[in-house]
Amino acid sequence: MNINATLLGEIMIVFILVVGVLSYYLGRRKTQTPILAGLLGLVLSIIPPFGLVYLVVLVLKKDVGSTSETVSG
């Protein structure tokens, strides 16, 4: 089976877009700057292992809005 440059380019574009959207989605929950998180995911996913590592870091990061402080008094 031959894989030509067009097919490889299409696969890369789809991968970059998927990682960018996932980075934005995770960035909304895990950071205060989701647009920056999405853009960073787009840029890092040009080299696929970097994009995957970035997604793992975002998944393992604690949620920003989940710290509900209870006031005891």
PyMOL Python script that loads the backbone (N, CA, C, O; Angstrom):
from pymol import cmd

cmd.read_pdbstr("""\
ATOM      1  N   MET A   1       0.841  -1.178   0.000  1.00  0.00           N
ATOM      2  CA  MET A   1       0.000   0.000   0.000  1.00  0.00           C
ATOM      3  C   MET A   1       0.885   1.240   0.000  1.00  0.00           C
ATOM      4  O   MET A   1       1.776   1.375   0.839  1.00  0.00           O
ATOM      5  N   ASN A   2       0.644   2.112  -0.912  1.00  0.00           N
ATOM      6  CA  ASN A   2       1.412   3.348  -1.001  1.00  0.00           C
ATOM      7  C   ASN A   2       0.674   4.492  -0.310  1.00  0.00           C
ATOM      8  O   ASN A   2      -0.541   4.637  -0.447  1.00  0.00           O
ATOM      9  N   ILE A   3       1.413   5.285   0.418  1.00  0.00           N
ATOM     10  CA  ILE A   3       0.863   6.482   1.040  1.00  0.00           C
ATOM     11  C   ILE A   3       1.535   7.664   0.376  1.00  0.00           C
ATOM     12  O   ILE A   3       2.739   7.869   0.528  1.00  0.00           O
ATOM     13  N   ASN A   4       0.759   8.443  -0.358  1.00  0.00           N
ATOM     14  CA  ASN A   4       1.355   9.581  -1.044  1.00  0.00           C
ATOM     15  C   ASN A   4       1.346  10.815  -0.134  1.00  0.00           C
ATOM     16  O   ASN A   4       0.778  10.790   0.958  1.00  0.00           O
ATOM     17  N   ALA A   5       1.971  11.873  -0.594  1.00  0.00           N
ATOM     18  CA  ALA A   5       2.116  13.081   0.207  1.00  0.00           C
ATOM     19  C   ALA A   5       0.784  13.757   0.479  1.00  0.00           C
ATOM     20  O   ALA A   5       0.609  14.370   1.532  1.00  0.00           O
ATOM     21  N   THR A   6      -0.151  13.656  -0.442  1.00  0.00           N
ATOM     22  CA  THR A   6      -1.460  14.272  -0.241  1.00  0.00           C
ATOM     23  C   THR A   6      -2.202  13.619   0.913  1.00  0.00           C
ATOM     24  O   THR A   6      -2.765  14.313   1.760  1.00  0.00           O
ATOM     25  N   LEU A   7      -2.209  12.298   0.956  1.00  0.00           N
ATOM     26  CA  LEU A   7      -2.874  11.591   2.038  1.00  0.00           C
ATOM     27  C   LEU A   7      -2.201  11.888   3.375  1.00  0.00           C
ATOM     28  O   LEU A   7      -2.878  12.101   4.382  1.00  0.00           O
ATOM     29  N   LEU A   8      -0.896  11.901   3.382  1.00  0.00           N
ATOM     30  CA  LEU A   8      -0.169  12.211   4.618  1.00  0.00           C
ATOM     31  C   LEU A   8      -0.481  13.629   5.091  1.00  0.00           C
ATOM     32  O   LEU A   8      -0.658  13.857   6.288  1.00  0.00           O
ATOM     33  N   GLY A   9      -0.549  14.574   4.167  1.00  0.00           N
ATOM     34  CA  GLY A   9      -0.886  15.952   4.525  1.00  0.00           C
ATOM     35  C   GLY A   9      -2.288  16.077   5.080  1.00  0.00           C
ATOM     36  O   GLY A   9      -2.516  16.815   6.038  1.00  0.00           O
ATOM     37  N   GLU A  10      -3.236  15.357   4.483  1.00  0.00           N
ATOM     38  CA  GLU A  10      -4.606  15.388   4.981  1.00  0.00           C
ATOM     39  C   GLU A  10      -4.703  14.785   6.379  1.00  0.00           C
ATOM     40  O   GLU A  10      -5.423  15.302   7.233  1.00  0.00           O
ATOM     41  N   ILE A  11      -3.988  13.706   6.611  1.00  0.00           N
ATOM     42  CA  ILE A  11      -3.983  13.094   7.942  1.00  0.00           C
ATOM     43  C   ILE A  11      -3.380  14.053   8.962  1.00  0.00           C
ATOM     44  O   ILE A  11      -3.885  14.172  10.079  1.00  0.00           O
ATOM     45  N   MET A  12      -2.311  14.732   8.586  1.00  0.00           N
ATOM     46  CA  MET A  12      -1.676  15.685   9.504  1.00  0.00           C
ATOM     47  C   MET A  12      -2.609  16.854   9.820  1.00  0.00           C
ATOM     48  O   MET A  12      -2.680  17.291  10.969  1.00  0.00           O
ATOM     49  N   ILE A  13      -3.318  17.359   8.824  1.00  0.00           N
ATOM     50  CA  ILE A  13      -4.232  18.483   9.052  1.00  0.00           C
ATOM     51  C   ILE A  13      -5.362  18.076   9.989  1.00  0.00           C
ATOM     52  O   ILE A  13      -5.736  18.834  10.884  1.00  0.00           O
ATOM     53  N   VAL A  14      -5.902  16.888   9.785  1.00  0.00           N
ATOM     54  CA  VAL A  14      -6.962  16.400  10.668  1.00  0.00           C
ATOM     55  C   VAL A  14      -6.428  16.221  12.082  1.00  0.00           C
ATOM     56  O   VAL A  14      -7.103  16.583  13.045  1.00  0.00           O
ATOM     57  N   PHE A  15      -5.228  15.669  12.223  1.00  0.00           N
ATOM     58  CA  PHE A  15      -4.628  15.478  13.545  1.00  0.00           C
ATOM     59  C   PHE A  15      -4.407  16.819  14.240  1.00  0.00           C
ATOM     60  O   PHE A  15      -4.698  16.960  15.428  1.00  0.00           O
ATOM     61  N   ILE A  16      -3.895  17.800  13.505  1.00  0.00           N
ATOM     62  CA  ILE A  16      -3.636  19.122  14.078  1.00  0.00           C
ATOM     63  C   ILE A  16      -4.939  19.759  14.551  1.00  0.00           C
ATOM     64  O   ILE A  16      -4.987  20.337  15.637  1.00  0.00           O
ATOM     65  N   LEU A  17      -5.991  19.660  13.748  1.00  0.00           N
ATOM     66  CA  LEU A  17      -7.272  20.243  14.134  1.00  0.00           C
ATOM     67  C   LEU A  17      -7.882  19.538  15.342  1.00  0.00           C
ATOM     68  O   LEU A  17      -8.438  20.190  16.226  1.00  0.00           O
ATOM     69  N   VAL A  18      -7.781  18.220  15.383  1.00  0.00           N
ATOM     70  CA  VAL A  18      -8.335  17.469  16.521  1.00  0.00           C
ATOM     71  C   VAL A  18      -7.600  17.824  17.805  1.00  0.00           C
ATOM     72  O   VAL A  18      -8.233  18.048  18.837  1.00  0.00           O
ATOM     73  N   VAL A  19      -6.276  17.878  17.756  1.00  0.00           N
ATOM     74  CA  VAL A  19      -5.510  18.223  18.955  1.00  0.00           C
ATOM     75  C   VAL A  19      -5.797  19.669  19.373  1.00  0.00           C
ATOM     76  O   VAL A  19      -5.874  19.959  20.567  1.00  0.00           O
ATOM     77  N   GLY A  20      -5.955  20.574  18.410  1.00  0.00           N
ATOM     78  CA  GLY A  20      -6.274  21.957  18.730  1.00  0.00           C
ATOM     79  C   GLY A  20      -7.624  22.096  19.404  1.00  0.00           C
ATOM     80  O   GLY A  20      -7.756  22.836  20.380  1.00  0.00           O
ATOM     81  N   VAL A  21      -8.632  21.395  18.900  1.00  0.00           N
ATOM     82  CA  VAL A  21      -9.968  21.456  19.504  1.00  0.00           C
ATOM     83  C   VAL A  21      -9.961  20.815  20.889  1.00  0.00           C
ATOM     84  O   VAL A  21     -10.565  21.348  21.820  1.00  0.00           O
ATOM     85  N   LEU A  22      -9.290  19.683  21.032  1.00  0.00           N
ATOM     86  CA  LEU A  22      -9.197  19.057  22.353  1.00  0.00           C
ATOM     87  C   LEU A  22      -8.438  19.935  23.342  1.00  0.00           C
ATOM     88  O   LEU A  22      -8.794  19.994  24.519  1.00  0.00           O
ATOM     89  N   SER A  23      -7.405  20.611  22.879  1.00  0.00           N
ATOM     90  CA  SER A  23      -6.649  21.508  23.751  1.00  0.00           C
ATOM     91  C   SER A  23      -7.517  22.674  24.210  1.00  0.00           C
ATOM     92  O   SER A  23      -7.457  23.080  25.370  1.00  0.00           O
ATOM     93  N   TYR A  24      -8.322  23.211  23.296  1.00  0.00           N
ATOM     94  CA  TYR A  24      -9.216  24.305  23.671  1.00  0.00           C
ATOM     95  C   TYR A  24     -10.262  23.827  24.670  1.00  0.00           C
ATOM     96  O   TYR A  24     -10.536  24.509  25.658  1.00  0.00           O
ATOM     97  N   TYR A  25     -10.849  22.652  24.415  1.00  0.00           N
ATOM     98  CA  TYR A  25     -11.856  22.114  25.318  1.00  0.00           C
ATOM     99  C   TYR A  25     -11.273  21.877  26.715  1.00  0.00           C
ATOM    100  O   TYR A  25     -11.883  22.249  27.718  1.00  0.00           O
ATOM    101  N   LEU A  26     -10.099  21.261  26.772  1.00  0.00           N
ATOM    102  CA  LEU A  26      -9.459  21.031  28.069  1.00  0.00           C
ATOM    103  C   LEU A  26      -8.995  22.343  28.688  1.00  0.00           C
ATOM    104  O   LEU A  26      -9.024  22.501  29.908  1.00  0.00           O
ATOM    105  N   GLY A  27      -8.568  23.284  27.849  1.00  0.00           N
ATOM    106  CA  GLY A  27      -8.123  24.582  28.344  1.00  0.00           C
ATOM    107  C   GLY A  27      -9.236  25.375  28.997  1.00  0.00           C
ATOM    108  O   GLY A  27      -8.987  26.165  29.908  1.00  0.00           O
ATOM    109  N   ARG A  28     -10.469  25.172  28.538  1.00  0.00           N
ATOM    110  CA  ARG A  28     -11.597  25.870  29.167  1.00  0.00           C
ATOM    111  C   ARG A  28     -11.780  25.418  30.602  1.00  0.00           C
ATOM    112  O   ARG A  28     -12.151  26.220  31.459  1.00  0.00           O
ATOM    113  N   ARG A  29     -11.530  24.158  30.876  1.00  0.00           N
ATOM    114  CA  ARG A  29     -11.711  23.629  32.228  1.00  0.00           C
ATOM    115  C   ARG A  29     -10.461  23.755  33.083  1.00  0.00           C
ATOM    116  O   ARG A  29     -10.558  23.910  34.301  1.00  0.00           O
ATOM    117  N   LYS A  30      -9.297  23.690  32.465  1.00  0.00           N
ATOM    118  CA  LYS A  30      -8.063  23.540  33.237  1.00  0.00           C
ATOM    119  C   LYS A  30      -7.203  24.796  33.305  1.00  0.00           C
ATOM    120  O   LYS A  30      -6.294  24.859  34.133  1.00  0.00           O
ATOM    121  N   THR A  31      -7.456  25.798  32.464  1.00  0.00           N
ATOM    122  CA  THR A  31      -6.653  27.015  32.483  1.00  0.00           C
ATOM    123  C   THR A  31      -7.570  28.228  32.483  1.00  0.00           C
ATOM    124  O   THR A  31      -8.781  28.109  32.298  1.00  0.00           O
ATOM    125  N   GLN A  32      -6.976  29.388  32.691  1.00  0.00           N
ATOM    126  CA  GLN A  32      -7.736  30.628  32.630  1.00  0.00           C
ATOM    127  C   GLN A  32      -7.665  31.257  31.250  1.00  0.00           C
ATOM    128  O   GLN A  32      -8.378  32.224  30.982  1.00  0.00           O
ATOM    129  N   THR A  33      -6.824  30.733  30.367  1.00  0.00           N
ATOM    130  CA  THR A  33      -6.686  31.247  29.002  1.00  0.00           C
ATOM    131  C   THR A  33      -6.879  30.105  28.008  1.00  0.00           C
ATOM    132  O   THR A  33      -5.898  29.546  27.517  1.00  0.00           O
ATOM    133  N   PRO A  34      -8.132  29.750  27.703  1.00  0.00           N
ATOM    134  CA  PRO A  34      -8.376  28.596  26.829  1.00  0.00           C
ATOM    135  C   PRO A  34      -7.939  28.836  25.384  1.00  0.00           C
ATOM    136  O   PRO A  34      -7.533  27.893  24.704  1.00  0.00           O
ATOM    137  N   ILE A  35      -8.015  30.072  24.903  1.00  0.00           N
ATOM    138  CA  ILE A  35      -7.599  30.335  23.525  1.00  0.00           C
ATOM    139  C   ILE A  35      -6.102  30.105  23.380  1.00  0.00           C
ATOM    140  O   ILE A  35      -5.655  29.518  22.394  1.00  0.00           O
ATOM    141  N   LEU A  36      -5.336  30.559  24.346  1.00  0.00           N
ATOM    142  CA  LEU A  36      -3.892  30.333  24.314  1.00  0.00           C
ATOM    143  C   LEU A  36      -3.571  28.840  24.409  1.00  0.00           C
ATOM    144  O   LEU A  36      -2.653  28.357  23.745  1.00  0.00           O
ATOM    145  N   ALA A  37      -4.316  28.122  25.223  1.00  0.00           N
ATOM    146  CA  ALA A  37      -4.106  26.675  25.336  1.00  0.00           C
ATOM    147  C   ALA A  37      -4.414  25.986  24.009  1.00  0.00           C
ATOM    148  O   ALA A  37      -3.694  25.072  23.609  1.00  0.00           O
ATOM    149  N   GLY A  38      -5.471  26.414  23.326  1.00  0.00           N
ATOM    150  CA  GLY A  38      -5.811  25.827  22.031  1.00  0.00           C
ATOM    151  C   GLY A  38      -4.774  26.131  20.970  1.00  0.00           C
ATOM    152  O   GLY A  38      -4.406  25.255  20.187  1.00  0.00           O
ATOM    153  N   LEU A  39      -4.297  27.378  20.938  1.00  0.00           N
ATOM    154  CA  LEU A  39      -3.267  27.748  19.963  1.00  0.00           C
ATOM    155  C   LEU A  39      -1.966  27.004  20.224  1.00  0.00           C
ATOM    156  O   LEU A  39      -1.300  26.563  19.287  1.00  0.00           O
ATOM    157  N   LEU A  40      -1.609  26.867  21.480  1.00  0.00           N
ATOM    158  CA  LEU A  40      -0.399  26.121  21.812  1.00  0.00           C
ATOM    159  C   LEU A  40      -0.542  24.655  21.413  1.00  0.00           C
ATOM    160  O   LEU A  40       0.422  24.039  20.958  1.00  0.00           O
ATOM    161  N   GLY A  41      -1.731  24.099  21.579  1.00  0.00           N
ATOM    162  CA  GLY A  41      -1.976  22.733  21.144  1.00  0.00           C
ATOM    163  C   GLY A  41      -1.857  22.594  19.635  1.00  0.00           C
ATOM    164  O   GLY A  41      -1.320  21.603  19.140  1.00  0.00           O
ATOM    165  N   LEU A  42      -2.363  23.598  18.892  1.00  0.00           N
ATOM    166  CA  LEU A  42      -2.224  23.584  17.432  1.00  0.00           C
ATOM    167  C   LEU A  42      -0.760  23.597  17.014  1.00  0.00           C
ATOM    168  O   LEU A  42      -0.345  22.818  16.156  1.00  0.00           O
ATOM    169  N   VAL A  43       0.008  24.475  17.616  1.00  0.00           N
ATOM    170  CA  VAL A  43       1.418  24.607  17.234  1.00  0.00           C
ATOM    171  C   VAL A  43       2.207  23.358  17.610  1.00  0.00           C
ATOM    172  O   VAL A  43       3.018  22.871  16.823  1.00  0.00           O
ATOM    173  N   LEU A  44       1.972  22.843  18.803  1.00  0.00           N
ATOM    174  CA  LEU A  44       2.724  21.672  19.233  1.00  0.00           C
ATOM    175  C   LEU A  44       2.332  20.411  18.481  1.00  0.00           C
ATOM    176  O   LEU A  44       3.125  19.474  18.396  1.00  0.00           O
ATOM    177  N   SER A  45       1.116  20.371  17.930  1.00  0.00           N
ATOM    178  CA  SER A  45       0.693  19.161  17.238  1.00  0.00           C
ATOM    179  C   SER A  45       1.263  19.053  15.832  1.00  0.00           C
ATOM    180  O   SER A  45       1.013  18.064  15.143  1.00  0.00           O
ATOM    181  N   ILE A  46       2.018  20.044  15.395  1.00  0.00           N
ATOM    182  CA  ILE A  46       2.725  19.914  14.120  1.00  0.00           C
ATOM    183  C   ILE A  46       3.716  18.757  14.212  1.00  0.00           C
ATOM    184  O   ILE A  46       3.948  18.042  13.237  1.00  0.00           O
ATOM    185  N   ILE A  47       4.292  18.588  15.392  1.00  0.00           N
ATOM    186  CA  ILE A  47       5.121  17.408  15.685  1.00  0.00           C
ATOM    187  C   ILE A  47       4.263  16.528  16.604  1.00  0.00           C
ATOM    188  O   ILE A  47       4.135  16.835  17.790  1.00  0.00           O
ATOM    189  N   PRO A  48       3.678  15.451  16.090  1.00  0.00           N
ATOM    190  CA  PRO A  48       2.654  14.700  16.830  1.00  0.00           C
ATOM    191  C   PRO A  48       3.009  14.266  18.258  1.00  0.00           C
ATOM    192  O   PRO A  48       2.141  14.361  19.126  1.00  0.00           O
ATOM    193  N   PRO A  49       4.215  13.802  18.556  1.00  0.00           N
ATOM    194  CA  PRO A  49       4.471  13.432  19.957  1.00  0.00           C
ATOM    195  C   PRO A  49       4.352  14.616  20.917  1.00  0.00           C
ATOM    196  O   PRO A  49       3.902  14.445  22.050  1.00  0.00           O
ATOM    197  N   PHE A  50       4.748  15.809  20.482  1.00  0.00           N
ATOM    198  CA  PHE A  50       4.623  16.988  21.342  1.00  0.00           C
ATOM    199  C   PHE A  50       3.160  17.311  21.600  1.00  0.00           C
ATOM    200  O   PHE A  50       2.794  17.681  22.715  1.00  0.00           O
ATOM    201  N   GLY A  51       2.321  17.174  20.578  1.00  0.00           N
ATOM    202  CA  GLY A  51       0.891  17.425  20.746  1.00  0.00           C
ATOM    203  C   GLY A  51       0.259  16.446  21.711  1.00  0.00           C
ATOM    204  O   GLY A  51      -0.575  16.830  22.532  1.00  0.00           O
ATOM    205  N   LEU A  52       0.647  15.184  21.621  1.00  0.00           N
ATOM    206  CA  LEU A  52       0.093  14.180  22.525  1.00  0.00           C
ATOM    207  C   LEU A  52       0.557  14.399  23.960  1.00  0.00           C
ATOM    208  O   LEU A  52      -0.227  14.236  24.895  1.00  0.00           O
ATOM    209  N   VAL A  53       1.809  14.762  24.141  1.00  0.00           N
ATOM    210  CA  VAL A  53       2.326  15.040  25.489  1.00  0.00           C
ATOM    211  C   VAL A  53       1.608  16.253  26.080  1.00  0.00           C
ATOM    212  O   VAL A  53       1.286  16.264  27.269  1.00  0.00           O
ATOM    213  N   TYR A  54       1.355  17.272  25.259  1.00  0.00           N
ATOM    214  CA  TYR A  54       0.639  18.456  25.728  1.00  0.00           C
ATOM    215  C   TYR A  54      -0.781  18.090  26.176  1.00  0.00           C
ATOM    216  O   TYR A  54      -1.255  18.597  27.192  1.00  0.00           O
ATOM    217  N   LEU A  55      -1.457  17.221  25.431  1.00  0.00           N
ATOM    218  CA  LEU A  55      -2.791  16.785  25.836  1.00  0.00           C
ATOM    219  C   LEU A  55      -2.750  16.021  27.152  1.00  0.00           C
ATOM    220  O   LEU A  55      -3.633  16.188  27.992  1.00  0.00           O
ATOM    221  N   VAL A  56      -1.738  15.188  27.339  1.00  0.00           N
ATOM    222  CA  VAL A  56      -1.609  14.441  28.587  1.00  0.00           C
ATOM    223  C   VAL A  56      -1.389  15.395  29.754  1.00  0.00           C
ATOM    224  O   VAL A  56      -1.953  15.201  30.831  1.00  0.00           O
ATOM    225  N   VAL A  57      -0.571  16.422  29.546  1.00  0.00           N
ATOM    226  CA  VAL A  57      -0.338  17.413  30.603  1.00  0.00           C
ATOM    227  C   VAL A  57      -1.636  18.132  30.957  1.00  0.00           C
ATOM    228  O   VAL A  57      -1.916  18.355  32.135  1.00  0.00           O
ATOM    229  N   LEU A  58      -2.429  18.496  29.955  1.00  0.00           N
ATOM    230  CA  LEU A  58      -3.700  19.167  30.232  1.00  0.00           C
ATOM    231  C   LEU A  58      -4.683  18.244  30.944  1.00  0.00           C
ATOM    232  O   LEU A  58      -5.419  18.684  31.827  1.00  0.00           O
ATOM    233  N   VAL A  59      -4.701  16.981  30.570  1.00  0.00           N
ATOM    234  CA  VAL A  59      -5.622  16.043  31.215  1.00  0.00           C
ATOM    235  C   VAL A  59      -5.260  15.863  32.685  1.00  0.00           C
ATOM    236  O   VAL A  59      -6.144  15.773  33.537  1.00  0.00           O
ATOM    237  N   LEU A  60      -3.975  15.810  32.983  1.00  0.00           N
ATOM    238  CA  LEU A  60      -3.540  15.569  34.359  1.00  0.00           C
ATOM    239  C   LEU A  60      -3.575  16.811  35.237  1.00  0.00           C
ATOM    240  O   LEU A  60      -3.465  16.704  36.459  1.00  0.00           O
ATOM    241  N   LYS A  61      -3.727  17.987  34.636  1.00  0.00           N
ATOM    242  CA  LYS A  61      -3.782  19.230  35.398  1.00  0.00           C
ATOM    243  C   LYS A  61      -5.120  19.339  36.124  1.00  0.00           C
ATOM    244  O   LYS A  61      -6.141  18.875  35.617  1.00  0.00           O
ATOM    245  N   LYS A  62      -5.119  19.945  37.300  1.00  0.00           N
ATOM    246  CA  LYS A  62      -6.345  20.089  38.076  1.00  0.00           C
ATOM    247  C   LYS A  62      -7.240  21.160  37.459  1.00  0.00           C
ATOM    248  O   LYS A  62      -6.761  22.115  36.849  1.00  0.00           O
ATOM    249  N   ASP A  63      -8.539  20.981  37.630  1.00  0.00           N
ATOM    250  CA  ASP A  63      -9.498  21.948  37.117  1.00  0.00           C
ATOM    251  C   ASP A  63      -9.377  23.272  37.871  1.00  0.00           C
ATOM    252  O   ASP A  63      -9.118  23.295  39.075  1.00  0.00           O
ATOM    253  N   VAL A  64      -9.568  24.365  37.146  1.00  0.00           N
ATOM    254  CA  VAL A  64      -9.481  25.692  37.763  1.00  0.00           C
ATOM    255  C   VAL A  64     -10.735  25.983  38.570  1.00  0.00           C
ATOM    256  O   VAL A  64     -10.633  26.485  39.689  1.00  0.00           O
ATOM    257  N   GLY A  65     -11.903  25.689  38.045  1.00  0.00           N
ATOM    258  CA  GLY A  65     -13.158  26.045  38.699  1.00  0.00           C
ATOM    259  C   GLY A  65     -13.669  25.018  39.676  1.00  0.00           C
ATOM    260  O   GLY A  65     -14.734  25.216  40.259  1.00  0.00           O
ATOM    261  N   SER A  66     -12.957  23.930  39.882  1.00  0.00           N
ATOM    262  CA  SER A  66     -13.475  22.876  40.751  1.00  0.00           C
ATOM    263  C   SER A  66     -13.155  23.090  42.220  1.00  0.00           C
ATOM    264  O   SER A  66     -13.592  22.310  43.066  1.00  0.00           O
ATOM    265  N   THR A  67     -12.401  24.130  42.535  1.00  0.00           N
ATOM    266  CA  THR A  67     -12.065  24.366  43.948  1.00  0.00           C
ATOM    267  C   THR A  67     -13.173  25.181  44.584  1.00  0.00           C
ATOM    268  O   THR A  67     -13.114  26.410  44.609  1.00  0.00           O
ATOM    269  N   SER A  68     -14.178  24.500  45.094  1.00  0.00           N
ATOM    270  CA  SER A  68     -15.270  25.178  45.776  1.00  0.00           C
ATOM    271  C   SER A  68     -14.899  25.282  47.252  1.00  0.00           C
ATOM    272  O   SER A  68     -14.872  24.293  47.985  1.00  0.00           O
ATOM    273  N   GLU A  69     -14.622  26.486  47.647  1.00  0.00           N
ATOM    274  CA  GLU A  69     -14.206  26.698  49.040  1.00  0.00           C
ATOM    275  C   GLU A  69     -15.439  26.800  49.929  1.00  0.00           C
ATOM    276  O   GLU A  69     -16.370  27.552  49.640  1.00  0.00           O
ATOM    277  N   THR A  70     -15.431  26.058  50.976  1.00  0.00           N
ATOM    278  CA  THR A  70     -16.519  26.134  51.928  1.00  0.00           C
ATOM    279  C   THR A  70     -16.051  26.943  53.134  1.00  0.00           C
ATOM    280  O   THR A  70     -14.970  26.716  53.678  1.00  0.00           O
ATOM    281  N   VAL A  71     -16.870  27.866  53.523  1.00  0.00           N
ATOM    282  CA  VAL A  71     -16.529  28.724  54.652  1.00  0.00           C
ATOM    283  C   VAL A  71     -17.196  28.143  55.876  1.00  0.00           C
ATOM    284  O   VAL A  71     -18.422  28.073  55.961  1.00  0.00           O
ATOM    285  N   SER A  72     -16.389  27.733  56.810  1.00  0.00           N
ATOM    286  CA  SER A  72     -16.935  27.202  58.052  1.00  0.00           C
ATOM    287  C   SER A  72     -16.873  28.300  59.114  1.00  0.00           C
ATOM    288  O   SER A  72     -15.823  28.892  59.361  1.00  0.00           O
ATOM    289  N   GLY A  73     -17.977  28.542  59.706  1.00  0.00           N
ATOM    290  CA  GLY A  73     -17.917  29.625  60.671  1.00  0.00           C
ATOM    291  C   GLY A  73     -19.092  29.793  61.476  1.00  0.00           C
ATOM    292  O   GLY A  73     -19.138  30.685  62.324  1.00  0.00           O
TER     293      GLY A  73
END
""", "prot")
cmd.dss("prot")
cmd.show_as("cartoon", "prot")
cmd.util.cbc("prot")
cmd.orient("prot")
